[in-house]
Amino acid sequence: MLTGRMMDFPLTLTHFLERARTYFGRSEIVSRQPDKSLHRYTYADFYRRTCKLAHALARLGVKPGDRVASLCWNHSQHLELYFGVPAMGAVIHTLNLRLHPNDLAYIARHAEDRIVVVDRSLLPLLEKFIASVPSVEHVIVIPDDGPTPEGRLDYEKLIAPEQDSFSWPQLDERSAAMLCYTSGTTGNPKGVLYSHRSCVLHALTLCMNDALGICETDTVLPVVPMFHAAAWGMPHAGVFTGAKLAFPGPHLDPKSILDLMADERVSLAAGVPTIWLGILSLLDQEPKRWDLRAMRTMAIGGSAAPPAMIEGFLHRHGLVVTHAWGMTEMNPVGTLARPRRQHEHLPQAERLALRATQGYAIPLVEVRHVSDSGQVLPWDGETMGELEVRGPWVASSYYGGEGADRFTPDGWFKTGDVVTLDAEGYVRITDRSKDVIKSGGEWISSVALENALMAHPAVLEAAVFAAKDPKWDERPLAAVVFKPGQSASREELATHLEKRFVKWWLPDDYVFVPQIPRTSTGKFLKSKLREDFGDHLVKRQRSNN
Ligand code: ADP
């Protein structure tokens, strides 16, 4: 091999941090506080405080590779942790504040966190599990109006006396930067250890025009929590480009988000569909209230964005959705739905349908789908199989070594998503393998059915899931939430679906509920629906007999 003669310059988040200081000192970071007021400072302030934080953590004994956990909403101090901890060579471990204390205890023990930084408002949650995590030596509290209890360190007082510059160590780009756990809906949560290199390459790719095009003139609003899959890389890409950042703090209700979008002239926002369904519903009620002309696009992912929502935003409010697919195991973005040049001539409905797919792989990510026996399947838009991925920001193993069966001997990661791939590479997720409905041995796509239900004018949300059936094993059942003041009968919903699906795909029944249960990351929690209504059809049959 003739080796190239170029510098082996490490790809690290430290470079992002230094770049922000050098060029973007005046860019702003805005955070909504618990009392709803807005806190503002500049990247110059952010840089200085990040240095102070690194000094304080070093003084507490944090060494390279140590895990420093955060239990926080999205705000500027969380951003300081996102950069200060990895830049000093340690690892930021984001704890998901929506998990049960037992899960948090398991995760913090597994990660062997030495320090936890916690929002004061979340202290009651921390107190429920911290005693059972022996590795934790210090708890640092990010203060608000309330008191910081005895025996806990106050973040602001801790960093105040420290120097505002830091001599960052030279890091290997392969060193760990961040630890994120999967939500563990199947089995125990598993740790995914992002490297500096994976964070950098992922952020860089997100900034491409053909991806999200994040740039210095953007104002980026990560609604997606920073405790979930690195907030999809938004904080990394934001600091890298010097974009203005707007953080929602704990206020994730539609009105607070829309206020922030309008007041801060947000150009790019990112979050899961359940958040955006609420926002669309409020916009429909008060279409003139918010000036959203600065919005370039809303990145929506984490679960399938219903086509009716994508269309509603575009046609009723002139807002463009960029549908994305990803997972904790991949830093997390893998595919992104954008029509290409060859689709320009397509009728609008077809272009919209492309936007509703999960899209095609972003650069440096490769995809394939395989049969149950591991056979690689054709990209014909019809054959369903499990999606597998590989690339520089795909996990090569879990932290701790669990789940080794998710990694194939030929170097791919098994996503657990059932998909089709078409000739142009567009991925369509039909289900997560654990949510698949198998009726008489045939698969029914719950995602396709719920997307169609959510296109009904009276329906706010719908989740379709497997209910037990004595004859067919499983049959689809739909849980439906209506928009305020609206309703529809079972027959109307069935008629609505009949136009689009073969008969045996139609749900056997509909249950009307006030809200679809959610996972800790805001997705429909179908396991809970199966638990609550799994026997519904069996019971109905019994009472009919
Ligand atoms: P969890 O959902 O277990 O909390 P992740 O956030 O890592 O953890 O979830 C990744 C999964 O979310 C994917 O495997 C896929 O099933 C689902 N997902 C993510 N984005 C989309 C999308 N755009 N459409 C459909 N499903 C999605």
Residues whose N, C-alpha, C, O or C-beta is under 5 A from the ligand:
A	BS01	ADP	S183 G184 I300 G301 G302 S303 A304 A305 A324 W325 G326 M327 T328 E329 Q358 T415 D417 I429 R432 T521
